[in-house]
């Protein structure tokens, strides 16, 4: 394809990074809200209760994720692990995927990462299912994972 002047569009460039920059800014804004409003105490900002926990009394796979982020931002890795160990373990994969997306937009072609692999959805589903069961087991050492 060419533009009106007959030049081929250059892949990447600053314009291709506007949406990634917007997502980074939104992520930083969300992190700032979590940093200043303590979700680990009743004095922090009020969060709506998890519908799964409200209806069934069980922790869903995402329960504790906001508290995990708060603890991680404040350098308390053990508390972050307690609040949501699977979400904590997913952070490097998320950063890898986001970085590959930014690099792909800059280069003008997709960078293949773990979410494009054929077996990734099945592994993710199994991890989430196992995590849902394990974090709700009512005996040691699993009761430490209950939030």
C-alpha positions as CSV (number, residue, x, y, z in Angstrom):
1,X,0.0,0.0,0.0
2,X,1.1,3.5,-0.6
3,X,0.0,6.9,0.7
4,X,-1.2,9.8,-1.4
5,X,2.4,10.8,-2.2
6,X,3.2,7.3,-3.4
7,X,5.4,6.3,-0.4
8,X,5.0,3.0,1.3
9,X,4.0,3.4,5.0
10,X,6.8,2.8,7.4
11,X,6.2,0.0,9.8
12,X,6.2,1.0,13.4
13,X,7.0,4.5,14.3
14,X,5.7,6.6,17.2
15,X,2.1,6.6,16.0
16,X,2.0,2.8,16.3
17,X,2.9,3.1,20.0
18,X,0.0,5.4,21.0
19,X,-2.3,2.6,22.0
20,X,0.4,0.7,24.0
21,X,1.3,4.0,25.7
22,X,-2.3,4.5,26.6
23,X,-2.5,1.0,28.1
24,X,0.7,1.6,30.1
25,X,-0.7,4.9,31.4
26,X,-4.0,3.2,32.3
27,X,-2.0,0.4,34.1
28,X,0.0,3.0,36.0
29,X,-3.1,4.9,37.0
30,X,-4.7,1.7,38.3
31,X,-1.5,0.9,40.2
32,X,-1.5,4.3,41.7
33,X,-5.1,3.9,42.9
34,X,-4.3,0.5,44.5
35,X,-1.0,2.0,46.0
36,X,-2.8,4.7,47.8
37,X,-6.1,3.0,48.7
38,X,-5.4,0.0,50.9
39,X,-7.6,-2.9,49.9
40,X,-6.1,-5.1,52.6
41,X,-7.9,-3.3,55.4
42,X,-11.4,-2.1,56.1
43,X,-10.2,1.5,56.2
44,X,-9.2,1.2,52.5
45,X,-11.5,1.8,49.5
46,X,-14.6,-0.3,49.5
47,X,-14.6,-3.1,47.0
48,X,-17.7,-4.9,45.9
49,X,-17.7,-8.4,47.2
50,X,-16.8,-11.2,44.8
51,X,-20.1,-12.7,43.5
52,X,-18.7,-16.3,43.8
53,X,-17.6,-15.7,47.4
54,X,-20.9,-14.0,48.2
55,X,-23.1,-16.7,46.8
56,X,-21.1,-19.9,47.5
57,X,-18.6,-18.8,50.3
58,X,-15.7,-20.0,48.1
59,X,-12.7,-18.0,46.8
60,X,-12.8,-17.8,43.0
61,X,-9.6,-17.9,41.0
62,X,-9.4,-14.1,41.0
63,X,-10.2,-13.5,44.6
64,X,-7.4,-11.5,46.3
65,X,-5.9,-10.2,43.1
66,X,-6.2,-6.5,44.0
67,X,-4.8,-7.2,47.5
68,X,-2.0,-9.1,45.8
69,X,-1.1,-6.1,43.6
70,X,-1.2,-3.8,46.7
71,X,1.1,-6.1,48.6
72,X,3.5,-6.5,45.6
73,X,3.6,-2.7,45.1
74,X,4.6,-2.3,48.7
75,X,7.3,-4.9,48.5
76,X,5.5,-7.6,50.5
77,X,6.0,-10.6,48.3
78,X,4.9,-13.2,50.9
79,X,1.5,-11.4,51.4
80,X,1.1,-11.1,47.6
81,X,1.7,-14.9,47.4
82,X,-0.9,-15.4,50.1
83,X,-3.5,-13.3,48.4
84,X,-3.3,-14.8,45.0
85,X,-0.3,-17.0,44.1
86,X,-1.5,-17.8,40.6
87,X,-2.0,-14.2,39.6
88,X,1.4,-13.4,41.0
89,X,2.9,-16.2,38.9
90,X,1.1,-14.9,35.8
91,X,2.6,-11.4,36.0
92,X,5.8,-12.3,34.1
93,X,3.7,-13.9,31.3
94,X,1.6,-10.8,31.1
95,X,4.6,-8.5,30.9
96,X,6.2,-10.8,28.3
97,X,2.9,-10.6,26.2
98,X,2.6,-6.9,26.6
99,X,6.2,-6.3,25.6
100,X,5.9,-8.6,22.6
101,X,2.8,-6.7,21.6
102,X,4.6,-3.3,21.8
103,X,7.6,-4.7,19.9
104,X,5.3,-6.1,17.3
105,X,3.5,-2.8,16.8
106,X,6.9,-1.0,16.6
107,X,8.3,-3.5,14.0
108,X,5.0,-3.7,12.1
109,X,4.7,-7.5,12.5
110,X,3.4,-9.8,15.1
111,X,5.8,-11.3,17.7
112,X,4.7,-14.8,18.6
113,X,4.5,-15.5,22.4
114,X,3.0,-18.1,24.7
115,X,-0.6,-17.2,24.0
116,X,-0.3,-18.2,20.4
117,X,0.9,-21.7,21.2
118,X,-1.7,-24.4,20.6
119,X,-1.7,-25.9,24.1
120,X,-1.8,-22.6,26.0
121,X,-5.6,-22.4,26.5
122,X,-5.8,-25.9,27.8
123,X,-2.9,-25.3,30.2
124,X,-4.5,-22.1,31.4
125,X,-7.8,-23.8,32.0
126,X,-6.2,-26.6,33.9
127,X,-4.2,-24.2,36.1
128,X,-7.3,-22.1,36.9
129,X,-9.4,-25.2,37.7
130,X,-6.7,-26.7,39.9
131,X,-6.2,-23.3,41.6
132,X,-9.9,-23.0,42.2
133,X,-10.0,-26.3,44.1
134,X,-6.6,-26.0,45.9
135,X,-7.2,-22.6,47.4
136,X,-10.5,-23.7,48.9
137,X,-9.2,-26.9,50.6
138,X,-10.0,-26.5,54.3
139,X,-6.9,-28.2,55.8
140,X,-3.2,-27.3,56.2
141,X,-1.2,-26.2,54.2
142,X,-3.9,-25.1,51.8
143,X,-6.0,-23.1,54.3
144,X,-3.1,-20.5,54.1
145,X,-4.3,-19.7,50.6
146,X,-7.8,-18.9,51.7
147,X,-8.6,-15.2,51.6
